[in-house]
């Protein structure tokens, strides 16, 4: 009977999984921070680009003729180049 009680008793949680999650969070934070620092010039230009896009959309609304524009995008440009050769 004692063995059954010990088997189904909740065990004490280990601190290692918590430490692992902390370490993982620190690594992910350092990676995101490093990326943000390396892309600082792009991030500084975001407000300017957003304003430019807003102005372009306003201009298109005035000149829009109601027709949809279809744009074809190639997902793998190498495939076409290798098949032509």
NUTOR-530286 format. One record per residue (C-alpha): residue number from 1; residue in one letter; x, y, z. Coordinates in Angstrom, 2 decimals. Layout:
<rs>
<NUM, "A", <X, Y, Z>>;
...
</rs>
This chain:
<rs>
<1, "X", <0.00, 0.00, 0.00>>;
<2, "X", <2.84, 2.39, 0.80>>;
<3, "X", <4.36, 1.78, -2.63>>;
<4, "X", <1.11, 2.77, -4.32>>;
<5, "X", <0.88, 5.96, -2.30>>;
<6, "X", <4.50, 6.87, -3.11>>;
<7, "X", <4.00, 6.10, -6.80>>;
<8, "X", <1.01, 8.46, -7.20>>;
<9, "X", <2.29, 11.21, -4.91>>;
<10, "X", <3.27, 14.34, -6.83>>;
<11, "X", <7.03, 14.60, -7.02>>;
<12, "X", <8.95, 17.75, -6.25>>;
<13, "X", <9.52, 19.78, -9.42>>;
<14, "X", <13.08, 20.08, -10.57>>;
<15, "X", <14.65, 23.50, -11.08>>;
<16, "X", <16.56, 22.48, -14.22>>;
<17, "X", <13.66, 22.92, -16.67>>;
<18, "X", <13.08, 26.40, -15.27>>;
<19, "X", <16.77, 27.20, -15.64>>;
<20, "X", <16.69, 25.86, -19.22>>;
<21, "X", <13.79, 28.12, -20.12>>;
<22, "X", <15.59, 31.10, -18.61>>;
<23, "X", <18.69, 30.30, -20.65>>;
<24, "X", <16.63, 29.87, -23.81>>;
<25, "X", <14.93, 33.22, -23.21>>;
<26, "X", <18.27, 34.95, -22.71>>;
<27, "X", <19.67, 33.48, -25.94>>;
<28, "X", <16.56, 34.44, -27.91>>;
<29, "X", <16.62, 37.96, -26.44>>;
<30, "X", <20.26, 38.38, -27.32>>;
<31, "X", <19.57, 37.21, -30.88>>;
<32, "X", <16.66, 39.62, -31.36>>;
<33, "X", <18.65, 42.47, -29.81>>;
<34, "X", <21.64, 41.76, -32.02>>;
<35, "X", <19.44, 41.75, -35.10>>;
<36, "X", <17.81, 45.03, -34.07>>;
<37, "X", <21.20, 46.69, -33.59>>;
<38, "X", <22.49, 45.42, -36.93>>;
<39, "X", <19.37, 46.70, -38.75>>;
<40, "X", <19.23, 50.07, -36.99>>;
<41, "X", <19.50, 52.08, -40.20>>;
<42, "X", <16.51, 50.26, -41.70>>;
<43, "X", <14.47, 50.77, -38.55>>;
<44, "X", <15.24, 54.50, -38.61>>;
<45, "X", <13.91, 54.72, -42.18>>;
<46, "X", <10.60, 52.98, -41.39>>;
<47, "X", <8.58, 56.16, -40.65>>;
<48, "X", <9.80, 57.75, -43.89>>;
<49, "X", <8.90, 54.65, -45.90>>;
<50, "X", <5.48, 54.42, -44.25>>;
<51, "X", <4.75, 58.02, -45.20>>;
<52, "X", <5.89, 57.37, -48.76>>;
<53, "X", <3.63, 54.31, -49.03>>;
<54, "X", <0.69, 56.27, -47.61>>;
<55, "X", <1.23, 59.01, -50.22>>;
<56, "X", <1.47, 56.45, -53.01>>;
<57, "X", <-1.80, 54.82, -51.93>>;
<58, "X", <-3.52, 58.20, -51.78>>;
<59, "X", <-2.35, 58.94, -55.33>>;
<60, "X", <-3.56, 55.58, -56.60>>;
<61, "X", <-7.00, 56.10, -55.11>>;
<62, "X", <-7.39, 59.22, -57.22>>;
<63, "X", <-6.16, 57.52, -60.43>>;
<64, "X", <-7.65, 54.05, -59.85>>;
<65, "X", <-9.62, 52.80, -62.84>>;
<66, "X", <-11.13, 49.85, -60.96>>;
<67, "X", <-9.21, 47.08, -62.74>>;
<68, "X", <-7.24, 44.54, -60.77>>;
<69, "X", <-3.53, 44.16, -61.41>>;
<70, "X", <-2.06, 40.66, -61.61>>;
<71, "X", <1.58, 40.22, -60.72>>;
<72, "X", <3.41, 36.92, -61.34>>;
<73, "X", <6.14, 36.12, -58.85>>;
<74, "X", <8.71, 33.40, -59.46>>;
<75, "X", <9.49, 31.47, -56.31>>;
<76, "X", <12.65, 29.85, -57.68>>;
<77, "X", <14.51, 31.83, -60.34>>;
<78, "X", <17.30, 29.21, -60.56>>;
<79, "X", <14.93, 26.55, -61.89>>;
<80, "X", <14.21, 28.57, -65.02>>;
<81, "X", <17.88, 29.38, -65.59>>;
<82, "X", <18.97, 25.74, -65.33>>;
<83, "X", <16.21, 24.48, -67.66>>;
<84, "X", <17.19, 26.96, -70.38>>;
<85, "X", <20.81, 25.80, -70.43>>;
</rs>
